[in-house]
Amino acid sequence: MKLNIWDMYILLQGEKNYKKNILVVTNSDQLIDISSLVKLLPEFNFKIAAGTEMSSVLNKIGNNLNVELYPSVSQEQLDKLYEESNLFLDINRGSEVFNAVRKAFDKQLLIIANKDTIHNRKYVSDDMIVMTGQLEKLVNMIRIIFKNDDSMNDALENQYRHADGSGVENYLNWFC
């Protein structure tokens, strides 16, 4: 059996147990479809972090059992949130904060972005971009990705390939 470079990388990393933790980083309460996503994906835990205090809009969303809010998040807390999460949603209508998309890429989170809010296009593969109004597509996409490790691994490989044009080979060289 011949392994490609991505398979070797996965073997070196050990067996992944992808957690259903979704990270959103923002300084705004303008998060596309966040209320609907929280309700339609009750099996997922949403971690919403901000460098500022949170508005009443986000505090209300935080009343859901599958939502954790991190207002005025410290860099140490934010690093921990990246480590605990496997998916990053770039759905913030405001400006990017904390270089969040690049950090998600570096921390090996799969990035899904809304076409209207995408902050760092280089790190988001074409098949992980949804249009506003495609809530059902986004929900299905998230569920399919977390269906099994192979789905997530394939999506991550596509993300790395998109980011630098050559895939995991350069990614491994970058980190190893």
C-alpha positions as YAML, in Angstrom:
chain: A
units: angstrom
residues:
- id: 1
  name: MET
  ca: [0.00, 0.00, 0.00]
- id: 2
  name: LYS
  ca: [1.44, 3.36, -1.07]
- id: 3
  name: LEU
  ca: [0.85, 6.37, 1.19]
- id: 4
  name: ASN
  ca: [0.81, 9.93, -0.04]
- id: 5
  name: ILE
  ca: [2.40, 12.75, 1.93]
- id: 6
  name: TRP
  ca: [-0.90, 13.71, 3.60]
- id: 7
  name: ASP
  ca: [-1.48, 10.12, 4.79]
- id: 8
  name: MET
  ca: [2.04, 10.11, 6.23]
- id: 9
  name: TYR
  ca: [1.36, 13.40, 7.98]
- id: 10
  name: ILE
  ca: [-1.84, 12.02, 9.52]
- id: 11
  name: LEU
  ca: [0.02, 8.91, 10.70]
- id: 12
  name: LEU
  ca: [2.74, 11.06, 12.28]
- id: 13
  name: GLN
  ca: [0.13, 13.20, 14.04]
- id: 14
  name: GLY
  ca: [-1.56, 10.14, 15.47]
- id: 15
  name: GLU
  ca: [-5.25, 9.32, 15.39]
- id: 16
  name: LYS
  ca: [-7.32, 12.48, 15.40]
- id: 17
  name: ASN
  ca: [-10.48, 12.72, 17.37]
- id: 18
  name: TYR
  ca: [-12.12, 15.75, 15.84]
- id: 19
  name: LYS
  ca: [-14.15, 17.62, 18.40]
- id: 20
  name: LYS
  ca: [-17.35, 19.33, 17.36]
- id: 21
  name: ASN
  ca: [-16.08, 22.70, 18.54]
- id: 22
  name: ILE
  ca: [-16.59, 25.68, 16.25]
- id: 23
  name: LEU
  ca: [-14.65, 28.87, 16.86]
- id: 24
  name: VAL
  ca: [-15.77, 32.37, 15.83]
- id: 25
  name: VAL
  ca: [-13.56, 35.39, 16.56]
- id: 26
  name: THR
  ca: [-15.10, 38.84, 16.31]
- id: 27
  name: ASN
  ca: [-15.32, 42.37, 17.66]
- id: 28
  name: SER
  ca: [-18.85, 42.73, 16.35]
- id: 29
  name: ASP
  ca: [-22.22, 41.11, 16.95]
- id: 30
  name: GLN
  ca: [-22.76, 41.02, 13.18]
- id: 31
  name: LEU
  ca: [-22.22, 37.28, 12.66]
- id: 32
  name: ILE
  ca: [-24.04, 35.92, 9.63]
- id: 33
  name: ASP
  ca: [-26.67, 33.32, 10.60]
- id: 34
  name: ILE
  ca: [-25.11, 32.63, 14.01]
- id: 35
  name: SER
  ca: [-28.47, 32.30, 15.82]
- id: 36
  name: SER
  ca: [-29.74, 29.85, 13.23]
- id: 37
  name: LEU
  ca: [-26.50, 27.85, 13.20]
- id: 38
  name: VAL
  ca: [-26.58, 27.48, 16.98]
- id: 39
  name: LYS
  ca: [-30.16, 26.17, 16.83]
- id: 40
  name: LEU
  ca: [-29.68, 23.93, 13.77]
- id: 41
  name: LEU
  ca: [-26.44, 22.39, 15.06]
- id: 42
  name: PRO
  ca: [-27.18, 21.57, 18.71]
- id: 43
  name: GLU
  ca: [-24.60, 18.77, 18.66]
- id: 44
  name: PHE
  ca: [-21.84, 21.34, 18.08]
- id: 45
  name: ASN
  ca: [-20.28, 23.66, 20.64]
- id: 46
  name: PHE
  ca: [-19.85, 27.27, 19.47]
- id: 47
  name: LYS
  ca: [-17.04, 29.25, 21.05]
- id: 48
  name: ILE
  ca: [-17.41, 32.96, 20.32]
- id: 49
  name: ALA
  ca: [-14.45, 35.12, 21.30]
- id: 50
  name: ALA
  ca: [-14.07, 38.89, 21.15]
- id: 51
  name: GLY
  ca: [-11.38, 41.34, 22.08]
- id: 52
  name: THR
  ca: [-14.09, 43.61, 23.46]
- id: 53
  name: GLU
  ca: [-17.10, 43.31, 25.71]
- id: 54
  name: MET
  ca: [-20.08, 41.60, 24.08]
- id: 55
  name: SER
  ca: [-23.34, 43.19, 23.09]
- id: 56
  name: SER
  ca: [-26.77, 42.13, 24.31]
- id: 57
  name: VAL
  ca: [-27.22, 40.36, 20.94]
- id: 58
  name: LEU
  ca: [-24.29, 38.01, 21.60]
- id: 59
  name: ASN
  ca: [-25.16, 37.66, 25.28]
- id: 60
  name: LYS
  ca: [-28.61, 36.45, 24.25]
- id: 61
  name: ILE
  ca: [-27.05, 33.88, 21.89]
- id: 62
  name: GLY
  ca: [-24.82, 32.87, 24.81]
- id: 63
  name: ASN
  ca: [-27.91, 31.67, 26.66]
- id: 64
  name: ASN
  ca: [-27.95, 28.59, 24.40]
- id: 65
  name: LEU
  ca: [-26.45, 25.49, 26.00]
- id: 66
  name: ASN
  ca: [-24.11, 24.93, 23.05]
- id: 67
  name: VAL
  ca: [-22.58, 28.43, 23.13]
- id: 68
  name: GLU
  ca: [-19.63, 29.69, 25.16]
- id: 69
  name: LEU
  ca: [-18.82, 33.40, 25.10]
- id: 70
  name: TYR
  ca: [-15.35, 34.82, 25.68]
- id: 71
  name: PRO
  ca: [-15.60, 38.62, 25.96]
- id: 72
  name: SER
  ca: [-12.36, 40.61, 26.26]
- id: 73
  name: VAL
  ca: [-10.49, 37.41, 25.48]
- id: 74
  name: SER
  ca: [-6.81, 37.27, 26.38]
- id: 75
  name: GLN
  ca: [-4.22, 35.92, 23.96]
- id: 76
  name: GLU
  ca: [-3.71, 32.95, 26.28]
- id: 77
  name: GLN
  ca: [-7.45, 32.16, 26.28]
- id: 78
  name: LEU
  ca: [-7.62, 32.58, 22.52]
- id: 79
  name: ASP
  ca: [-4.70, 30.18, 22.01]
- id: 80
  name: LYS
  ca: [-6.53, 27.62, 24.14]
- id: 81
  name: LEU
  ca: [-9.72, 28.08, 22.10]
- id: 82
  name: TYR
  ca: [-7.80, 27.38, 18.88]
- id: 83
  name: GLU
  ca: [-6.38, 24.22, 20.44]
- id: 84
  name: GLU
  ca: [-9.84, 23.04, 21.54]
- id: 85
  name: SER
  ca: [-11.53, 23.68, 18.19]
- id: 86
  name: ASN
  ca: [-11.47, 21.99, 14.79]
- id: 87
  name: LEU
  ca: [-13.55, 24.39, 12.71]
- id: 88
  name: PHE
  ca: [-13.28, 28.15, 12.30]
- id: 89
  name: LEU
  ca: [-16.22, 30.13, 10.91]
- id: 90
  name: ASP
  ca: [-15.29, 33.37, 9.19]
- id: 91
  name: ILE
  ca: [-18.76, 34.96, 9.37]
- id: 92
  name: ASN
  ca: [-17.93, 38.24, 11.10]
- id: 93
  name: ARG
  ca: [-19.18, 41.29, 9.14]
- id: 94
  name: GLY
  ca: [-16.66, 43.50, 10.92]
- id: 95
  name: SER
  ca: [-12.95, 43.70, 10.31]
- id: 96
  name: GLU
  ca: [-10.73, 40.72, 11.07]
- id: 97
  name: VAL
  ca: [-9.30, 40.71, 14.58]
- id: 98
  name: PHE
  ca: [-6.23, 38.99, 15.98]
- id: 99
  name: ASN
  ca: [-5.23, 37.82, 12.46]
- id: 100
  name: ALA
  ca: [-7.82, 35.13, 13.24]
- id: 101
  name: VAL
  ca: [-8.04, 33.36, 9.88]
- id: 102
  name: ARG
  ca: [-4.28, 32.93, 9.52]
- id: 103
  name: LYS
  ca: [-4.09, 31.72, 13.11]
- id: 104
  name: ALA
  ca: [-6.86, 29.19, 12.41]
- id: 105
  name: PHE
  ca: [-4.91, 27.94, 9.41]
- id: 106
  name: ASP
  ca: [-1.69, 27.69, 11.42]
- id: 107
  name: LYS
  ca: [-3.49, 25.78, 14.18]
- id: 108
  name: GLN
  ca: [-4.92, 23.30, 11.64]
- id: 109
  name: LEU
  ca: [-8.56, 24.32, 11.96]
- id: 110
  name: LEU
  ca: [-10.71, 23.88, 8.90]
- id: 111
  name: ILE
  ca: [-11.93, 27.31, 7.80]
- id: 112
  name: ILE
  ca: [-15.39, 27.93, 6.36]
- id: 113
  name: ALA
  ca: [-16.17, 31.48, 5.28]
- id: 114
  name: ASN
  ca: [-19.08, 33.47, 4.00]
- id: 115
  name: LYS
  ca: [-18.32, 35.05, 0.62]
- id: 116
  name: ASP
  ca: [-19.51, 38.44, 1.90]
- id: 117
  name: THR
  ca: [-17.29, 38.42, 4.98]
- id: 118
  name: ILE
  ca: [-14.19, 36.48, 4.01]
- id: 119
  name: HIS
  ca: [-11.17, 38.14, 5.60]
- id: 120
  name: ASN
  ca: [-8.15, 36.24, 4.37]
- id: 121
  name: ARG
  ca: [-9.07, 34.47, 1.13]
- id: 122
  name: LYS
  ca: [-5.66, 32.83, 0.76]
- id: 123
  name: TYR
  ca: [-6.38, 30.36, 3.56]
- id: 124
  name: VAL
  ca: [-9.91, 29.34, 2.56]
- id: 125
  name: SER
  ca: [-10.40, 26.73, -0.16]
- id: 126
  name: ASP
  ca: [-13.03, 27.45, -2.79]
- id: 127
  name: ASP
  ca: [-15.31, 24.63, -1.67]
- id: 128
  name: MET
  ca: [-15.42, 26.06, 1.87]
- id: 129
  name: ILE
  ca: [-16.97, 29.39, 0.86]
- id: 130
  name: VAL
  ca: [-20.75, 29.82, 1.11]
- id: 131
  name: MET
  ca: [-23.00, 32.63, -0.02]
- id: 132
  name: THR
  ca: [-25.28, 34.57, 2.30]
- id: 133
  name: GLY
  ca: [-28.64, 32.80, 2.24]
- id: 134
  name: GLN
  ca: [-27.12, 29.32, 1.91]
- id: 135
  name: LEU
  ca: [-27.74, 28.36, 5.53]
- id: 136
  name: GLU
  ca: [-28.93, 24.84, 4.69]
- id: 137
  name: LYS
  ca: [-25.81, 24.26, 2.56]
- id: 138
  name: LEU
  ca: [-23.58, 25.47, 5.40]
- id: 139
  name: VAL
  ca: [-25.28, 23.24, 7.97]
- id: 140
  name: ASN
  ca: [-25.02, 20.20, 5.69]
- id: 141
  name: MET
  ca: [-21.39, 21.01, 4.90]
- id: 142
  name: ILE
  ca: [-20.49, 21.10, 8.61]
- id: 143
  name: ARG
  ca: [-22.28, 17.83, 9.33]
- id: 144
  name: ILE
  ca: [-20.65, 16.05, 6.39]
- id: 145
  name: ILE
  ca: [-17.18, 17.26, 7.37]
- id: 146
  name: PHE
  ca: [-17.61, 15.88, 10.89]
- id: 147
  name: LYS
  ca: [-19.18, 12.62, 9.72]
- id: 148
  name: ASN
  ca: [-15.79, 10.89, 9.90]
- id: 149
  name: ASP
  ca: [-12.10, 11.69, 10.16]
- id: 150
  name: ASP
  ca: [-11.53, 11.07, 6.44]
- id: 151
  name: SER
  ca: [-13.97, 13.85, 5.52]
- id: 152
  name: MET
  ca: [-12.18, 16.32, 7.78]
- id: 153
  name: ASN
  ca: [-8.74, 15.16, 6.62]
- id: 154
  name: ASP
  ca: [-9.72, 15.59, 2.97]
- id: 155
  name: ALA
  ca: [-11.09, 19.07, 3.62]
- id: 156
  name: LEU
  ca: [-7.93, 20.08, 5.49]
- id: 157
  name: GLU
  ca: [-5.72, 18.75, 2.71]
- id: 158
  name: ASN
  ca: [-7.69, 20.81, 0.18]
- id: 159
  name: GLN
  ca: [-7.28, 23.87, 2.40]
- id: 160
  name: TYR
  ca: [-3.49, 23.49, 2.60]
- id: 161
  name: ARG
  ca: [-3.25, 22.79, -1.12]
- id: 162
  name: HIS
  ca: [-5.23, 25.95, -1.84]
- id: 163
  name: ALA
  ca: [-3.15, 28.08, 0.53]
- id: 164
  name: ASP
  ca: [0.21, 27.51, -1.08]
- id: 165
  name: GLY
  ca: [-0.50, 25.76, -4.34]
- id: 166
  name: SER
  ca: [1.38, 22.59, -3.48]
- id: 167
  name: GLY
  ca: [-0.43, 21.14, -0.53]
- id: 168
  name: VAL
  ca: [0.89, 19.33, 2.46]
- id: 169
  name: GLU
  ca: [4.49, 19.00, 1.25]
- id: 170
  name: ASN
  ca: [5.17, 22.69, 1.83]
- id: 171
  name: TYR
  ca: [2.97, 22.72, 4.92]
- id: 172
  name: LEU
  ca: [5.08, 19.96, 6.47]
- id: 173
  name: ASN
  ca: [8.29, 21.76, 5.52]
- id: 174
  name: TRP
  ca: [6.95, 24.93, 7.08]
- id: 175
  name: PHE
  ca: [6.21, 23.32, 10.46]
- id: 176
  name: CYS
  ca: [8.77, 20.51, 10.62]
...
